[in-house]
């Protein structure tokens, strides 16, 4: 057992697994757990096949094109959810918890392929990066076994914490959750797409923190602006025709 390799792999992999779990939990809570978990399982199966087939050749897999595609997808969905969240919160306020209901309209009781694709892409990309870390750390000191154990421990620990966080996330008001999950997906989408295009983020993965804070702050500002605009519009309508007051409500 190579302890330094095990610990180094555990810490490096934990960053990637945190990102993976964040996406899965966000998609599961806001859309449908069945689709999100199915996408997660499919991503892990594809990853296992790749690792078994390619082995050390994973070090030569070009991650940049994959990051661009996955980042663009998450950015598209994230911005859509931010827009819906801003409009919903500005009109109805922050109240109303999500409980066991879905935030996204139109998900229905059938299988949610959008949630499946989002979870699958997120797990596949992060899982591929985890595999590259394991191969790189393990091959450097001829300790693939120690690196694999460190990665497995990270996946189990962070995954368990993510599963436990579901109850906490479910208590967040429904509309707030839609807004914040949209900001989260937009954050990951921006980060990965820019990395795929060759950008170097200050602080590496820590850039996700300030990038996420920026998107959340921007969303909150938009809520205030849209709320102010909506109230002003309603006041003008009521002044022009008092009969529109009941209709506008």
C-alpha positions in Angstrom: 0.0 0.0 0.0 1.4 3.4 -1.1 -0.1 5.8 1.5 1.1 9.1 -0.2 -0.5 8.0 -3.5 -3.7 6.9 -1.8 -4.0 10.2 0.1 -3.1 12.4 -2.9 -5.6 10.5 -5.1 -8.3 10.8 -2.5 -7.9 14.6 -2.3 -7.6 15.1 -6.0 -10.6 12.9 -6.8 -12.7 14.5 -4.1 -12.8 17.8 -6.0 -14.2 16.0 -9.1 -16.6 13.9 -7.2 -18.0 16.9 -5.4 -18.8 18.5 -8.7 -20.4 15.2 -9.9 -22.6 14.8 -6.9 -23.6 18.5 -7.0 -25.0 18.0 -10.5 -26.8 14.7 -9.8 -28.4 16.0 -6.6 -29.4 19.3 -8.3 -31.0 17.5 -11.3 -32.7 14.9 -9.1 -34.3 17.4 -6.8 -35.4 19.9 -9.4 -36.5 17.4 -12.1 -36.8 13.7 -11.5 -34.7 11.3 -9.4 -35.4 8.3 -11.7 -33.9 10.1 -14.7 -31.0 11.5 -12.7 -30.1 8.2 -11.1 -30.4 6.3 -14.4 -28.1 8.9 -16.1 -25.6 8.5 -13.2 -25.7 4.7 -13.5 -25.3 4.9 -17.3 -22.3 7.3 -16.9 -20.6 5.0 -14.4 -21.1 1.9 -16.7 -19.7 3.7 -19.7 -16.8 4.9 -17.5 -16.1 1.4 -16.3 -16.0 0.0 -19.8 -13.6 2.8 -20.9 -11.3 2.1 -18.0 -11.3 -1.6 -18.6 -10.7 -1.2 -22.4 -8.2 1.6 -22.4 -6.3 1.4 -19.1 -3.3 3.7 -19.1 -4.2 5.0 -22.6 -6.7 7.2 -20.8 -3.9 9.6 -20.1 -3.9 10.4 -23.8 -7.7 11.0 -24.1 -8.3 14.7 -25.2 -10.6 16.1 -22.6 -10.9 19.6 -24.1 -13.6 18.8 -26.8 -15.6 16.8 -24.2 -15.5 19.8 -21.8 -16.7 22.2 -24.5 -19.7 20.0 -25.4 -20.7 19.2 -21.8 -20.1 22.8 -20.7 -22.3 24.1 -23.6 -25.1 21.7 -22.7 -25.1 22.6 -19.0 -24.8 26.3 -19.8 -27.9 26.1 -22.1 -30.1 24.4 -19.5 -28.7 26.5 -16.6 -29.5 29.8 -18.2 -33.0 28.5 -19.0 -33.6 27.6 -15.4 -32.2 30.9 -14.2 -34.6 32.7 -16.5 -37.6 30.7 -15.3 -36.5 31.1 -11.6 -36.1 34.9 -12.0 -39.5 35.3 -13.6 -41.2 33.0 -11.0 -39.6 34.6 -7.9 -40.2 38.1 -9.2 -43.9 37.4 -9.7 -44.8 35.1 -6.8 -42.1 35.6 -4.2 -39.8 33.0 -2.5 -42.4 31.1 -0.6 -43.6 27.5 -1.2 -41.4 24.5 -0.5 -40.7 21.9 -3.1 -41.4 18.8 -1.0 -41.7 15.8 -3.3 -42.9 17.8 -6.3 -40.8 18.7 -9.3 -39.7 22.3 -10.0 -39.6 21.9 -13.8 -43.0 22.1 -15.5 -43.6 19.5 -18.1 -41.5 16.7 -16.5 -44.7 14.6 -15.9 -44.7 11.1 -14.6 -42.8 9.5 -17.5 -39.1 9.1 -17.8 -37.2 12.4 -17.8 -34.7 12.2 -20.6 -33.5 15.7 -20.0 -32.5 14.9 -16.4 -30.9 11.6 -17.7 -28.8 13.5 -20.2 -27.7 16.1 -17.7 -26.7 13.6 -15.1 -25.1 11.3 -17.7 -22.9 14.1 -19.2 -21.9 15.4 -15.8 -21.0 11.9 -14.4 -19.2 10.9 -17.6 -17.0 13.9 -17.8 -16.1 14.0 -14.1 -15.7 10.2 -14.0 -13.4 10.4 -17.0 -11.3 13.0 -15.1 -11.3 10.8 -12.0 -10.0 7.8 -14.1 -7.3 10.0 -15.6 -6.2 11.1 -12.1 -6.1 7.5 -10.9 -4.0 6.3 -13.9 -1.7 9.3 -13.6 -1.1 9.1 -9.9 -0.9 5.3 -9.8 1.3 4.9 -12.9 3.8 7.5 -11.7 4.7 5.4 -8.6 3.6 2.0 -9.9 0.8 2.0 -7.4 -2.4 1.8 -9.4 -4.0 -0.3 -6.6 -3.4 2.4 -4.0 -4.7 5.1 -6.3 -7.8 3.1 -7.1 -8.5 2.6 -3.4 -8.1 6.3 -2.7 -10.5 7.2 -5.6 -13.1 4.6 -4.4 -13.0 5.9 -0.9 -13.6 9.4 -2.2 -16.5 8.4 -4.3 -18.1 6.5 -1.4 -17.6 9.2 1.1 -18.6 12.2 -1.0 -21.5 10.2 -2.6 -22.8 9.3 0.9 -22.7 13.0 1.9 -24.5 13.9 -1.3 -27.2 11.4 -0.7 -27.7 12.7 2.8 -27.9 16.3 1.6 -31.1 15.5 -0.3 -33.4 16.1 2.7 -31.6 19.4 3.3 -31.9 20.5 -0.3 -35.6 19.5 -0.4 -36.4 22.0 2.4 -35.3 24.9 0.2 -38.2 26.9 -1.2 -39.2 25.6 -4.6 -38.6 28.8 -6.6 -35.4 29.5 -4.8 -34.2 26.0 -5.6 -34.9 26.5 -9.3 -33.0 29.8 -9.4 -30.0 28.4 -7.5 -29.8 25.2 -9.4 -29.9 27.1 -12.6 -27.0 29.2 -11.3 -25.1 26.0 -10.4 -25.5 24.5 -13.8 -24.5 27.8 -15.5 -21.4 27.9 -13.3 -20.3 24.4 -14.2 -21.1 25.0 -17.9 -19.1 28.2 -18.0 -16.2 26.6 -16.2 -16.0 23.5 -18.4 -16.6 25.2 -21.7 -13.9 27.8 -21.0 -11.5 25.1 -19.9 -12.2 23.2 -23.1 -11.4 26.3 -25.1 -8.1 26.6 -23.4 -8.8 29.2 -20.7 -6.9 29.0 -17.4 -9.1 29.9 -14.4 -7.4 31.7 -11.5 -7.1 29.3 -8.6 -8.1 26.2 -10.7 -11.2 24.5 -9.5 -11.6 27.1 -6.7 -12.8 29.4 -9.4 -16.1 27.6 -9.3 -16.7 29.3 -5.9 -16.4 32.9 -7.1 -18.0 32.1 -10.4 -21.0 30.6 -8.7 -21.2 33.5 -6.3 -21.2 35.8 -9.3 -24.1 34.0 -11.1 -26.2 33.9 -7.9 -25.6 37.6 -7.2 -26.5 38.4 -10.8 -29.7 36.3 -10.5 -30.7 38.1 -7.3 -30.1 41.4 -8.9 -32.3 40.4 -11.9 -35.1 39.3 -9.4 -35.1 42.8 -7.9 -35.0 44.5 -11.3 -37.8 42.4 -12.8 -39.9 42.8 -9.6 -39.5 46.5 -9.7 -40.4 46.6 -13.4 -43.4 44.4 -12.8 -44.7 46.5 -10.0 -44.3 49.7 -12.0 -46.2 48.1 -15.0 -49.0 47.1 -12.7 -49.3 50.5 -11.2 -49.5 52.1 -14.6 -52.2 49.6 -15.7 -54.2 50.3 -12.6 -54.0 54.0 -13.0 -55.2 53.7 -16.6 -58.0 51.3 -15.9 -58.9 50.2 -12.3 -60.8 47.2 -13.7 -57.4 45.6 -14.7 -56.4 45.2 -11.1 -58.4 42.1 -10.6 -57.3 40.6 -13.9 -53.6 41.3 -13.3 -53.7 39.4 -10.0 
